[in-house]
């Protein structure tokens, strides 16, 4: 009859005990370090991805400048971790981006409407638009303000039929370039082609 090593008072077979390695401090420390690294990696992968706006309920304004040009401003609602560089806004089917600007205000500061009284007129791509700087521009986490895009609408049918929400390209503090969706109201379709 063999003795059960889990029973009090029993003796374990020395040959079996030799097969089980004794715990070592280095192994315990390495396991703890790997577990901590795994937890940090899991947190980082699920950390809030940087975003510029609330894609579902963000506010904004639009102005039809005529000749197919539409100026759209979207309220910034920065989320995520760390600063980002806003590199640009991608074209959508039926419209191309002529220029884009970022006006940031620190968290808690009032946001002035970049359109101002009487509208902005026709902005010059690459030049400042009031306090808004042409892209690329930096936005800190928690910033408010506006993302302003000047669109050139050349195909109302494509703009309305495909109805693609605009996308902004951003680069995170660690150098990762990602696309972040903008609200539907950032599209020039909200003002242009309304009688098409």
Rosetta constraint file for C-alpha pairs under 8 A:
AtomPair CA 3 CA 10 HARMONIC 6.07 0.50
AtomPair CA 3 CA 11 HARMONIC 6.60 0.50
AtomPair CA 3 CA 12 HARMONIC 6.82 0.50
AtomPair CA 3 CA 13 HARMONIC 7.88 0.50
AtomPair CA 4 CA 10 HARMONIC 6.36 0.50
AtomPair CA 4 CA 11 HARMONIC 7.55 0.50
AtomPair CA 4 CA 12 HARMONIC 7.04 0.50
AtomPair CA 5 CA 10 HARMONIC 5.72 0.50
AtomPair CA 5 CA 11 HARMONIC 5.91 0.50
AtomPair CA 5 CA 12 HARMONIC 4.82 0.50
AtomPair CA 5 CA 13 HARMONIC 7.88 0.50
AtomPair CA 6 CA 10 HARMONIC 7.46 0.50
AtomPair CA 12 CA 16 HARMONIC 7.51 0.50
AtomPair CA 12 CA 17 HARMONIC 7.11 0.50
AtomPair CA 13 CA 17 HARMONIC 6.48 0.50
AtomPair CA 14 CA 18 HARMONIC 6.23 0.50
AtomPair CA 15 CA 19 HARMONIC 6.94 0.50
AtomPair CA 16 CA 20 HARMONIC 7.08 0.50
AtomPair CA 23 CA 27 HARMONIC 7.07 0.50
AtomPair CA 23 CA 28 HARMONIC 7.36 0.50
AtomPair CA 24 CA 28 HARMONIC 6.33 0.50
AtomPair CA 25 CA 29 HARMONIC 6.04 0.50
AtomPair CA 26 CA 30 HARMONIC 6.02 0.50
AtomPair CA 27 CA 31 HARMONIC 6.06 0.50
AtomPair CA 28 CA 32 HARMONIC 6.15 0.50
AtomPair CA 29 CA 33 HARMONIC 6.11 0.50
AtomPair CA 30 CA 34 HARMONIC 6.09 0.50
AtomPair CA 31 CA 35 HARMONIC 6.08 0.50
AtomPair CA 32 CA 36 HARMONIC 6.17 0.50
AtomPair CA 33 CA 37 HARMONIC 6.12 0.50
AtomPair CA 34 CA 38 HARMONIC 6.04 0.50
AtomPair CA 35 CA 39 HARMONIC 6.21 0.50
AtomPair CA 36 CA 40 HARMONIC 6.22 0.50
AtomPair CA 37 CA 41 HARMONIC 6.10 0.50
AtomPair CA 38 CA 42 HARMONIC 6.11 0.50
AtomPair CA 39 CA 43 HARMONIC 6.19 0.50
AtomPair CA 40 CA 44 HARMONIC 6.09 0.50
AtomPair CA 41 CA 45 HARMONIC 6.12 0.50
AtomPair CA 42 CA 46 HARMONIC 6.42 0.50
AtomPair CA 43 CA 47 HARMONIC 5.80 0.50
AtomPair CA 47 CA 80 HARMONIC 7.41 0.50
AtomPair CA 47 CA 81 HARMONIC 7.68 0.50
AtomPair CA 48 CA 79 HARMONIC 7.25 0.50
AtomPair CA 48 CA 80 HARMONIC 4.64 0.50
AtomPair CA 48 CA 81 HARMONIC 6.68 0.50
AtomPair CA 49 CA 79 HARMONIC 7.50 0.50
AtomPair CA 49 CA 80 HARMONIC 5.07 0.50
AtomPair CA 49 CA 81 HARMONIC 7.09 0.50
AtomPair CA 50 CA 78 HARMONIC 7.28 0.50
AtomPair CA 50 CA 79 HARMONIC 5.47 0.50
AtomPair CA 50 CA 80 HARMONIC 3.95 0.50
AtomPair CA 50 CA 81 HARMONIC 6.00 0.50
AtomPair CA 50 CA 82 HARMONIC 7.75 0.50
AtomPair CA 50 CA 84 HARMONIC 7.46 0.50
AtomPair CA 50 CA 172 HARMONIC 7.44 0.50
AtomPair CA 51 CA 77 HARMONIC 7.67 0.50
AtomPair CA 51 CA 78 HARMONIC 5.63 0.50
AtomPair CA 51 CA 79 HARMONIC 5.14 0.50
AtomPair CA 51 CA 80 HARMONIC 6.18 0.50
AtomPair CA 51 CA 180 HARMONIC 6.16 0.50
AtomPair CA 52 CA 76 HARMONIC 5.61 0.50
AtomPair CA 52 CA 77 HARMONIC 5.65 0.50
AtomPair CA 52 CA 78 HARMONIC 4.60 0.50
AtomPair CA 52 CA 79 HARMONIC 6.60 0.50
AtomPair CA 52 CA 180 HARMONIC 7.40 0.50
AtomPair CA 52 CA 182 HARMONIC 7.71 0.50
AtomPair CA 53 CA 58 HARMONIC 6.27 0.50
AtomPair CA 53 CA 74 HARMONIC 7.59 0.50
AtomPair CA 53 CA 75 HARMONIC 6.70 0.50
AtomPair CA 53 CA 76 HARMONIC 4.94 0.50
AtomPair CA 53 CA 77 HARMONIC 4.48 0.50
AtomPair CA 53 CA 78 HARMONIC 5.98 0.50
AtomPair CA 53 CA 79 HARMONIC 7.73 0.50
AtomPair CA 53 CA 182 HARMONIC 6.38 0.50
AtomPair CA 53 CA 183 HARMONIC 7.30 0.50
AtomPair CA 54 CA 58 HARMONIC 4.87 0.50
AtomPair CA 54 CA 76 HARMONIC 7.80 0.50
AtomPair CA 54 CA 77 HARMONIC 6.06 0.50
AtomPair CA 54 CA 182 HARMONIC 7.48 0.50
AtomPair CA 54 CA 183 HARMONIC 6.87 0.50
AtomPair CA 55 CA 181 HARMONIC 6.43 0.50
AtomPair CA 55 CA 182 HARMONIC 5.30 0.50
AtomPair CA 55 CA 183 HARMONIC 4.19 0.50
AtomPair CA 55 CA 184 HARMONIC 7.46 0.50
AtomPair CA 56 CA 183 HARMONIC 6.09 0.50
AtomPair CA 57 CA 183 HARMONIC 7.54 0.50
AtomPair CA 58 CA 74 HARMONIC 7.11 0.50
AtomPair CA 58 CA 75 HARMONIC 6.25 0.50
AtomPair CA 58 CA 76 HARMONIC 7.82 0.50
AtomPair CA 58 CA 77 HARMONIC 7.57 0.50
AtomPair CA 58 CA 183 HARMONIC 6.58 0.50
AtomPair CA 59 CA 74 HARMONIC 6.05 0.50
AtomPair CA 59 CA 75 HARMONIC 5.36 0.50
AtomPair CA 60 CA 72 HARMONIC 7.40 0.50
AtomPair CA 60 CA 73 HARMONIC 5.30 0.50
AtomPair CA 60 CA 74 HARMONIC 4.20 0.50
AtomPair CA 60 CA 75 HARMONIC 5.40 0.50
AtomPair CA 60 CA 185 HARMONIC 7.05 0.50
AtomPair CA 60 CA 186 HARMONIC 7.64 0.50
AtomPair CA 61 CA 72 HARMONIC 5.90 0.50
AtomPair CA 61 CA 73 HARMONIC 5.17 0.50
AtomPair CA 61 CA 74 HARMONIC 6.62 0.50
AtomPair CA 62 CA 70 HARMONIC 7.11 0.50
AtomPair CA 62 CA 71 HARMONIC 5.67 0.50
AtomPair CA 62 CA 72 HARMONIC 4.30 0.50
AtomPair CA 62 CA 73 HARMONIC 6.13 0.50
AtomPair CA 62 CA 188 HARMONIC 7.87 0.50
AtomPair CA 62 CA 190 HARMONIC 7.63 0.50
AtomPair CA 62 CA 191 HARMONIC 6.65 0.50
AtomPair CA 63 CA 70 HARMONIC 5.84 0.50
AtomPair CA 63 CA 71 HARMONIC 5.18 0.50
AtomPair CA 63 CA 72 HARMONIC 6.42 0.50
AtomPair CA 63 CA 119 HARMONIC 7.59 0.50
AtomPair CA 63 CA 191 HARMONIC 7.08 0.50
AtomPair CA 64 CA 68 HARMONIC 7.75 0.50
AtomPair CA 64 CA 69 HARMONIC 6.33 0.50
AtomPair CA 64 CA 70 HARMONIC 4.60 0.50
AtomPair CA 64 CA 71 HARMONIC 6.42 0.50
AtomPair CA 64 CA 191 HARMONIC 6.29 0.50
AtomPair CA 64 CA 192 HARMONIC 6.75 0.50
AtomPair CA 65 CA 69 HARMONIC 5.31 0.50
AtomPair CA 65 CA 70 HARMONIC 5.54 0.50
AtomPair CA 65 CA 71 HARMONIC 6.97 0.50
AtomPair CA 65 CA 121 HARMONIC 7.50 0.50
AtomPair CA 65 CA 122 HARMONIC 6.94 0.50
AtomPair CA 66 CA 70 HARMONIC 7.29 0.50
AtomPair CA 68 CA 151 HARMONIC 7.92 0.50
AtomPair CA 68 CA 152 HARMONIC 5.56 0.50
AtomPair CA 68 CA 153 HARMONIC 4.92 0.50
AtomPair CA 68 CA 154 HARMONIC 6.74 0.50
AtomPair CA 68 CA 192 HARMONIC 7.18 0.50
AtomPair CA 69 CA 150 HARMONIC 6.88 0.50
AtomPair CA 69 CA 151 HARMONIC 5.51 0.50
AtomPair CA 69 CA 152 HARMONIC 4.67 0.50
AtomPair CA 69 CA 153 HARMONIC 6.20 0.50
AtomPair CA 70 CA 150 HARMONIC 5.80 0.50
AtomPair CA 70 CA 151 HARMONIC 5.09 0.50
AtomPair CA 70 CA 152 HARMONIC 6.56 0.50
AtomPair CA 70 CA 153 HARMONIC 7.47 0.50
AtomPair CA 70 CA 188 HARMONIC 5.98 0.50
AtomPair CA 70 CA 191 HARMONIC 7.25 0.50
AtomPair CA 70 CA 192 HARMONIC 6.84 0.50
AtomPair CA 71 CA 148 HARMONIC 7.03 0.50
AtomPair CA 71 CA 149 HARMONIC 5.75 0.50
AtomPair CA 71 CA 150 HARMONIC 4.50 0.50
AtomPair CA 71 CA 151 HARMONIC 6.22 0.50
AtomPair CA 71 CA 188 HARMONIC 7.55 0.50
AtomPair CA 72 CA 148 HARMONIC 5.60 0.50
AtomPair CA 72 CA 149 HARMONIC 5.29 0.50
AtomPair CA 72 CA 150 HARMONIC 6.49 0.50
AtomPair CA 72 CA 151 HARMONIC 7.81 0.50
AtomPair CA 72 CA 185 HARMONIC 7.97 0.50
AtomPair CA 72 CA 186 HARMONIC 5.98 0.50
AtomPair CA 72 CA 187 HARMONIC 7.47 0.50
AtomPair CA 72 CA 188 HARMONIC 6.80 0.50
AtomPair CA 73 CA 114 HARMONIC 7.58 0.50
AtomPair CA 73 CA 146 HARMONIC 6.14 0.50
AtomPair CA 73 CA 147 HARMONIC 5.60 0.50
AtomPair CA 73 CA 148 HARMONIC 4.21 0.50
AtomPair CA 73 CA 149 HARMONIC 6.40 0.50
AtomPair CA 73 CA 186 HARMONIC 6.91 0.50
AtomPair CA 74 CA 146 HARMONIC 5.47 0.50
AtomPair CA 74 CA 147 HARMONIC 5.20 0.50
AtomPair CA 74 CA 148 HARMONIC 6.34 0.50
AtomPair CA 74 CA 183 HARMONIC 7.92 0.50
AtomPair CA 74 CA 185 HARMONIC 7.60 0.50
AtomPair CA 74 CA 186 HARMONIC 6.17 0.50
AtomPair CA 75 CA 144 HARMONIC 7.24 0.50
AtomPair CA 75 CA 145 HARMONIC 5.90 0.50
AtomPair CA 75 CA 146 HARMONIC 4.63 0.50
AtomPair CA 75 CA 147 HARMONIC 6.49 0.50
AtomPair CA 76 CA 104 HARMONIC 7.83 0.50
AtomPair CA 76 CA 143 HARMONIC 7.15 0.50
AtomPair CA 76 CA 144 HARMONIC 5.03 0.50
AtomPair CA 76 CA 145 HARMONIC 5.14 0.50
AtomPair CA 76 CA 146 HARMONIC 5.11 0.50
AtomPair CA 76 CA 147 HARMONIC 6.43 0.50
AtomPair CA 77 CA 142 HARMONIC 7.14 0.50
AtomPair CA 77 CA 143 HARMONIC 6.92 0.50
AtomPair CA 77 CA 144 HARMONIC 5.77 0.50
AtomPair CA 77 CA 145 HARMONIC 7.87 0.50
AtomPair CA 78 CA 139 HARMONIC 7.93 0.50
AtomPair CA 78 CA 140 HARMONIC 7.68 0.50
AtomPair CA 78 CA 141 HARMONIC 5.71 0.50
AtomPair CA 78 CA 142 HARMONIC 5.06 0.50
AtomPair CA 78 CA 143 HARMONIC 5.64 0.50
AtomPair CA 78 CA 144 HARMONIC 6.72 0.50
AtomPair CA 79 CA 141 HARMONIC 6.12 0.50
AtomPair CA 79 CA 142 HARMONIC 6.24 0.50
AtomPair CA 80 CA 141 HARMONIC 6.60 0.50
AtomPair CA 81 CA 141 HARMONIC 6.24 0.50
AtomPair CA 82 CA 140 HARMONIC 6.40 0.50
AtomPair CA 82 CA 141 HARMONIC 5.29 0.50
AtomPair CA 82 CA 172 HARMONIC 7.45 0.50
AtomPair CA 82 CA 173 HARMONIC 6.33 0.50
AtomPair CA 83 CA 138 HARMONIC 6.94 0.50
AtomPair CA 83 CA 139 HARMONIC 5.62 0.50
AtomPair CA 83 CA 140 HARMONIC 4.14 0.50
AtomPair CA 83 CA 141 HARMONIC 5.38 0.50
AtomPair CA 83 CA 172 HARMONIC 6.59 0.50
AtomPair CA 83 CA 173 HARMONIC 5.85 0.50
AtomPair CA 84 CA 138 HARMONIC 5.76 0.50
AtomPair CA 84 CA 139 HARMONIC 5.43 0.50
AtomPair CA 84 CA 140 HARMONIC 6.44 0.50
AtomPair CA 84 CA 141 HARMONIC 7.78 0.50
AtomPair CA 84 CA 170 HARMONIC 6.27 0.50
AtomPair CA 84 CA 171 HARMONIC 5.52 0.50
AtomPair CA 84 CA 172 HARMONIC 4.64 0.50
AtomPair CA 84 CA 173 HARMONIC 5.92 0.50
AtomPair CA 85 CA 136 HARMONIC 6.50 0.50
AtomPair CA 85 CA 137 HARMONIC 5.54 0.50
AtomPair CA 85 CA 138 HARMONIC 4.33 0.50
AtomPair CA 85 CA 139 HARMONIC 6.24 0.50
AtomPair CA 85 CA 170 HARMONIC 5.48 0.50
AtomPair CA 85 CA 171 HARMONIC 5.10 0.50
AtomPair CA 85 CA 172 HARMONIC 6.59 0.50
AtomPair CA 85 CA 173 HARMONIC 7.96 0.50
AtomPair CA 86 CA 135 HARMONIC 6.48 0.50
AtomPair CA 86 CA 136 HARMONIC 5.33 0.50
AtomPair CA 86 CA 137 HARMONIC 5.36 0.50
AtomPair CA 86 CA 138 HARMONIC 6.01 0.50
AtomPair CA 86 CA 139 HARMONIC 7.15 0.50
AtomPair CA 86 CA 168 HARMONIC 7.26 0.50
AtomPair CA 86 CA 169 HARMONIC 6.20 0.50
AtomPair CA 86 CA 170 HARMONIC 4.50 0.50
AtomPair CA 86 CA 171 HARMONIC 6.61 0.50
AtomPair CA 87 CA 135 HARMONIC 5.86 0.50
AtomPair CA 87 CA 136 HARMONIC 4.38 0.50
AtomPair CA 87 CA 137 HARMONIC 6.86 0.50
AtomPair CA 87 CA 168 HARMONIC 7.48 0.50
AtomPair CA 87 CA 169 HARMONIC 5.42 0.50
AtomPair CA 87 CA 170 HARMONIC 5.37 0.50
AtomPair CA 87 CA 171 HARMONIC 7.07 0.50
AtomPair CA 88 CA 100 HARMONIC 6.88 0.50
AtomPair CA 88 CA 135 HARMONIC 5.98 0.50
AtomPair CA 88 CA 136 HARMONIC 6.35 0.50
AtomPair CA 88 CA 168 HARMONIC 5.73 0.50
AtomPair CA 88 CA 169 HARMONIC 5.37 0.50
AtomPair CA 88 CA 170 HARMONIC 7.34 0.50
AtomPair CA 89 CA 97 HARMONIC 7.04 0.50
AtomPair CA 89 CA 100 HARMONIC 7.09 0.50
AtomPair CA 89 CA 149 HARMONIC 7.81 0.50
AtomPair CA 89 CA 166 HARMONIC 7.07 0.50
AtomPair CA 89 CA 167 HARMONIC 5.82 0.50
AtomPair CA 89 CA 168 HARMONIC 4.26 0.50
AtomPair CA 89 CA 169 HARMONIC 6.05 0.50
AtomPair CA 90 CA 96 HARMONIC 7.75 0.50
AtomPair CA 90 CA 97 HARMONIC 6.97 0.50
AtomPair CA 90 CA 166 HARMONIC 6.48 0.50
AtomPair CA 90 CA 167 HARMONIC 5.67 0.50
AtomPair CA 90 CA 168 HARMONIC 6.23 0.50
AtomPair CA 90 CA 169 HARMONIC 7.43 0.50
AtomPair CA 91 CA 95 HARMONIC 6.19 0.50
AtomPair CA 91 CA 96 HARMONIC 4.56 0.50
AtomPair CA 91 CA 97 HARMONIC 5.56 0.50
AtomPair CA 91 CA 166 HARMONIC 7.13 0.50
AtomPair CA 92 CA 96 HARMONIC 6.34 0.50
AtomPair CA 92 CA 159 HARMONIC 7.38 0.50
AtomPair CA 92 CA 164 HARMONIC 6.20 0.50
AtomPair CA 92 CA 165 HARMONIC 7.44 0.50
AtomPair CA 92 CA 166 HARMONIC 6.28 0.50
AtomPair CA 93 CA 155 HARMONIC 7.79 0.50
AtomPair CA 93 CA 158 HARMONIC 5.69 0.50
AtomPair CA 93 CA 159 HARMONIC 5.55 0.50
AtomPair CA 93 CA 162 HARMONIC 6.87 0.50
AtomPair CA 93 CA 163 HARMONIC 7.83 0.50
AtomPair CA 93 CA 164 HARMONIC 7.06 0.50
AtomPair CA 94 CA 153 HARMONIC 5.95 0.50
AtomPair CA 94 CA 154 HARMONIC 5.58 0.50
AtomPair CA 94 CA 155 HARMONIC 4.28 0.50
AtomPair CA 94 CA 156 HARMONIC 6.02 0.50
AtomPair CA 94 CA 157 HARMONIC 7.27 0.50
AtomPair CA 94 CA 158 HARMONIC 4.91 0.50
AtomPair CA 94 CA 159 HARMONIC 4.46 0.50
AtomPair CA 95 CA 151 HARMONIC 6.28 0.50
AtomPair CA 95 CA 152 HARMONIC 5.40 0.50
AtomPair CA 95 CA 153 HARMONIC 4.20 0.50
AtomPair CA 95 CA 154 HARMONIC 5.70 0.50
AtomPair CA 95 CA 155 HARMONIC 6.74 0.50
AtomPair CA 95 CA 159 HARMONIC 6.82 0.50
AtomPair CA 95 CA 188 HARMONIC 7.60 0.50
AtomPair CA 96 CA 151 HARMONIC 5.68 0.50
AtomPair CA 96 CA 152 HARMONIC 5.32 0.50
AtomPair CA 96 CA 153 HARMONIC 6.61 0.50
AtomPair CA 96 CA 154 HARMONIC 7.93 0.50
AtomPair CA 97 CA 149 HARMONIC 6.93 0.50
AtomPair CA 97 CA 150 HARMONIC 5.99 0.50
AtomPair CA 97 CA 151 HARMONIC 4.72 0.50
AtomPair CA 97 CA 152 HARMONIC 6.31 0.50
AtomPair CA 98 CA 125 HARMONIC 6.32 0.50
AtomPair CA 98 CA 149 HARMONIC 7.71 0.50
AtomPair CA 98 CA 150 HARMONIC 5.45 0.50
AtomPair CA 98 CA 151 HARMONIC 5.62 0.50
AtomPair CA 98 CA 152 HARMONIC 6.39 0.50
AtomPair CA 99 CA 124 HARMONIC 7.66 0.50
AtomPair CA 99 CA 125 HARMONIC 4.58 0.50
AtomPair CA 99 CA 126 HARMONIC 6.69 0.50
AtomPair CA 99 CA 134 HARMONIC 7.39 0.50
AtomPair CA 99 CA 135 HARMONIC 7.96 0.50
AtomPair CA 99 CA 149 HARMONIC 5.94 0.50
AtomPair CA 99 CA 150 HARMONIC 5.15 0.50
AtomPair CA 99 CA 151 HARMONIC 7.35 0.50
AtomPair CA 100 CA 125 HARMONIC 7.23 0.50
AtomPair CA 100 CA 134 HARMONIC 5.81 0.50
AtomPair CA 100 CA 135 HARMONIC 5.82 0.50
AtomPair CA 100 CA 147 HARMONIC 7.31 0.50
AtomPair CA 100 CA 148 HARMONIC 5.56 0.50
AtomPair CA 100 CA 149 HARMONIC 4.34 0.50
AtomPair CA 100 CA 150 HARMONIC 6.12 0.50
AtomPair CA 101 CA 128 HARMONIC 7.47 0.50
AtomPair CA 101 CA 129 HARMONIC 7.10 0.50
AtomPair CA 101 CA 132 HARMONIC 5.52 0.50
AtomPair CA 101 CA 133 HARMONIC 5.16 0.50
AtomPair CA 101 CA 134 HARMONIC 4.20 0.50
AtomPair CA 101 CA 135 HARMONIC 5.38 0.50
AtomPair CA 101 CA 137 HARMONIC 7.87 0.50
AtomPair CA 101 CA 147 HARMONIC 5.87 0.50
AtomPair CA 101 CA 148 HARMONIC 5.06 0.50
AtomPair CA 101 CA 149 HARMONIC 6.47 0.50
AtomPair CA 102 CA 132 HARMONIC 5.03 0.50
AtomPair CA 102 CA 133 HARMONIC 5.35 0.50
AtomPair CA 102 CA 134 HARMONIC 6.38 0.50
AtomPair CA 102 CA 135 HARMONIC 6.61 0.50
AtomPair CA 102 CA 137 HARMONIC 6.46 0.50
AtomPair CA 102 CA 145 HARMONIC 7.67 0.50
AtomPair CA 102 CA 146 HARMONIC 5.95 0.50
AtomPair CA 102 CA 147 HARMONIC 4.74 0.50
AtomPair CA 102 CA 148 HARMONIC 6.34 0.50
AtomPair CA 103 CA 114 HARMONIC 7.98 0.50
AtomPair CA 103 CA 131 HARMONIC 6.08 0.50
AtomPair CA 103 CA 132 HARMONIC 3.96 0.50
AtomPair CA 103 CA 133 HARMONIC 6.28 0.50
AtomPair CA 103 CA 145 HARMONIC 5.29 0.50
AtomPair CA 103 CA 146 HARMONIC 5.08 0.50
AtomPair CA 103 CA 147 HARMONIC 6.41 0.50
AtomPair CA 103 CA 148 HARMONIC 7.97 0.50
AtomPair CA 104 CA 132 HARMONIC 7.40 0.50
AtomPair CA 104 CA 139 HARMONIC 6.68 0.50
AtomPair CA 104 CA 143 HARMONIC 6.05 0.50
AtomPair CA 104 CA 144 HARMONIC 5.61 0.50
AtomPair CA 104 CA 145 HARMONIC 4.36 0.50
AtomPair CA 104 CA 146 HARMONIC 6.43 0.50
AtomPair CA 105 CA 109 HARMONIC 6.05 0.50
AtomPair CA 105 CA 110 HARMONIC 7.46 0.50
AtomPair CA 105 CA 111 HARMONIC 6.70 0.50
AtomPair CA 105 CA 143 HARMONIC 5.67 0.50
AtomPair CA 105 CA 144 HARMONIC 4.94 0.50
AtomPair CA 105 CA 145 HARMONIC 5.09 0.50
AtomPair CA 106 CA 142 HARMONIC 7.18 0.50
AtomPair CA 106 CA 143 HARMONIC 4.93 0.50
AtomPair CA 106 CA 144 HARMONIC 6.07 0.50
AtomPair CA 107 CA 142 HARMONIC 5.37 0.50
AtomPair CA 107 CA 143 HARMONIC 4.97 0.50
AtomPair CA 107 CA 144 HARMONIC 5.82 0.50
AtomPair CA 108 CA 144 HARMONIC 7.75 0.50
AtomPair CA 109 CA 144 HARMONIC 7.56 0.50
AtomPair CA 111 CA 144 HARMONIC 6.84 0.50
AtomPair CA 111 CA 145 HARMONIC 5.43 0.50
AtomPair CA 111 CA 146 HARMONIC 7.90 0.50
AtomPair CA 112 CA 116 HARMONIC 7.73 0.50
AtomPair CA 112 CA 145 HARMONIC 7.52 0.50
AtomPair CA 114 CA 120 HARMONIC 7.42 0.50
AtomPair CA 114 CA 129 HARMONIC 7.87 0.50
AtomPair CA 114 CA 130 HARMONIC 6.98 0.50
AtomPair CA 114 CA 131 HARMONIC 7.92 0.50
AtomPair CA 114 CA 132 HARMONIC 7.72 0.50
AtomPair CA 114 CA 146 HARMONIC 7.29 0.50
AtomPair CA 115 CA 119 HARMONIC 4.69 0.50
AtomPair CA 115 CA 120 HARMONIC 5.01 0.50
AtomPair CA 116 CA 120 HARMONIC 6.55 0.50
AtomPair CA 120 CA 129 HARMONIC 7.84 0.50
AtomPair CA 123 CA 127 HARMONIC 7.53 0.50
AtomPair CA 123 CA 129 HARMONIC 6.32 0.50
AtomPair CA 123 CA 150 HARMONIC 7.84 0.50
AtomPair CA 124 CA 128 HARMONIC 7.86 0.50
AtomPair CA 124 CA 129 HARMONIC 7.91 0.50
AtomPair CA 125 CA 134 HARMONIC 7.43 0.50
AtomPair CA 126 CA 134 HARMONIC 5.40 0.50
AtomPair CA 126 CA 135 HARMONIC 7.70 0.50
AtomPair CA 127 CA 133 HARMONIC 7.38 0.50
AtomPair CA 127 CA 134 HARMONIC 6.25 0.50
AtomPair CA 128 CA 132 HARMONIC 5.72 0.50
AtomPair CA 128 CA 133 HARMONIC 4.90 0.50
AtomPair CA 128 CA 134 HARMONIC 5.86 0.50
AtomPair CA 129 CA 133 HARMONIC 6.57 0.50
AtomPair CA 129 CA 134 HARMONIC 7.66 0.50
AtomPair CA 132 CA 146 HARMONIC 7.93 0.50
AtomPair CA 133 CA 137 HARMONIC 6.72 0.50
AtomPair CA 139 CA 143 HARMONIC 6.47 0.50
AtomPair CA 149 CA 186 HARMONIC 7.83 0.50
AtomPair CA 151 CA 188 HARMONIC 6.53 0.50
AtomPair CA 153 CA 188 HARMONIC 7.40 0.50
AtomPair CA 153 CA 192 HARMONIC 7.39 0.50
AtomPair CA 155 CA 159 HARMONIC 6.24 0.50
AtomPair CA 156 CA 160 HARMONIC 6.09 0.50
AtomPair CA 156 CA 189 HARMONIC 8.00 0.50
AtomPair CA 156 CA 192 HARMONIC 7.68 0.50
AtomPair CA 156 CA 193 HARMONIC 5.56 0.50
AtomPair CA 156 CA 196 HARMONIC 6.97 0.50
AtomPair CA 157 CA 161 HARMONIC 5.86 0.50
AtomPair CA 157 CA 196 HARMONIC 7.91 0.50
AtomPair CA 158 CA 162 HARMONIC 5.66 0.50
AtomPair CA 158 CA 163 HARMONIC 7.64 0.50
AtomPair CA 159 CA 163 HARMONIC 5.63 0.50
AtomPair CA 159 CA 164 HARMONIC 7.56 0.50
AtomPair CA 159 CA 189 HARMONIC 6.44 0.50
AtomPair CA 160 CA 189 HARMONIC 6.64 0.50
AtomPair CA 160 CA 193 HARMONIC 7.93 0.50
AtomPair CA 163 CA 189 HARMONIC 7.84 0.50
AtomPair CA 164 CA 184 HARMONIC 7.97 0.50
AtomPair CA 164 CA 187 HARMONIC 7.89 0.50
AtomPair CA 165 CA 181 HARMONIC 7.04 0.50
AtomPair CA 165 CA 182 HARMONIC 6.51 0.50
AtomPair CA 165 CA 183 HARMONIC 6.63 0.50
AtomPair CA 165 CA 184 HARMONIC 5.10 0.50
AtomPair CA 165 CA 186 HARMONIC 7.36 0.50
AtomPair CA 165 CA 187 HARMONIC 6.19 0.50
AtomPair CA 166 CA 181 HARMONIC 6.31 0.50
AtomPair CA 166 CA 182 HARMONIC 5.51 0.50
AtomPair CA 166 CA 183 HARMONIC 7.37 0.50
AtomPair CA 166 CA 184 HARMONIC 7.15 0.50
AtomPair CA 166 CA 186 HARMONIC 6.50 0.50
AtomPair CA 166 CA 187 HARMONIC 6.03 0.50
AtomPair CA 167 CA 179 HARMONIC 6.19 0.50
AtomPair CA 167 CA 180 HARMONIC 5.63 0.50
AtomPair CA 167 CA 181 HARMONIC 4.51 0.50
AtomPair CA 167 CA 182 HARMONIC 5.52 0.50
AtomPair CA 168 CA 179 HARMONIC 5.68 0.50
AtomPair CA 168 CA 180 HARMONIC 5.34 0.50
AtomPair CA 168 CA 181 HARMONIC 6.32 0.50
AtomPair CA 168 CA 182 HARMONIC 6.77 0.50
AtomPair CA 169 CA 177 HARMONIC 6.99 0.50
AtomPair CA 169 CA 178 HARMONIC 5.90 0.50
AtomPair CA 169 CA 179 HARMONIC 4.60 0.50
AtomPair CA 169 CA 180 HARMONIC 6.34 0.50
AtomPair CA 170 CA 177 HARMONIC 5.66 0.50
AtomPair CA 170 CA 178 HARMONIC 5.56 0.50
AtomPair CA 170 CA 179 HARMONIC 6.25 0.50
AtomPair CA 170 CA 180 HARMONIC 7.21 0.50
AtomPair CA 171 CA 175 HARMONIC 5.67 0.50
AtomPair CA 171 CA 176 HARMONIC 5.41 0.50
AtomPair CA 171 CA 177 HARMONIC 4.25 0.50
AtomPair CA 171 CA 178 HARMONIC 6.31 0.50
AtomPair CA 172 CA 176 HARMONIC 5.25 0.50
AtomPair CA 172 CA 177 HARMONIC 6.43 0.50
AtomPair CA 172 CA 178 HARMONIC 7.83 0.50
AtomPair CA 182 CA 186 HARMONIC 6.31 0.50
AtomPair CA 183 CA 187 HARMONIC 7.81 0.50
AtomPair CA 185 CA 189 HARMONIC 7.87 0.50
AtomPair CA 185 CA 190 HARMONIC 6.05 0.50
AtomPair CA 186 CA 190 HARMONIC 7.93 0.50
AtomPair CA 188 CA 192 HARMONIC 5.77 0.50
AtomPair CA 189 CA 193 HARMONIC 6.42 0.50
AtomPair CA 189 CA 194 HARMONIC 7.52 0.50
AtomPair CA 190 CA 194 HARMONIC 7.58 0.50
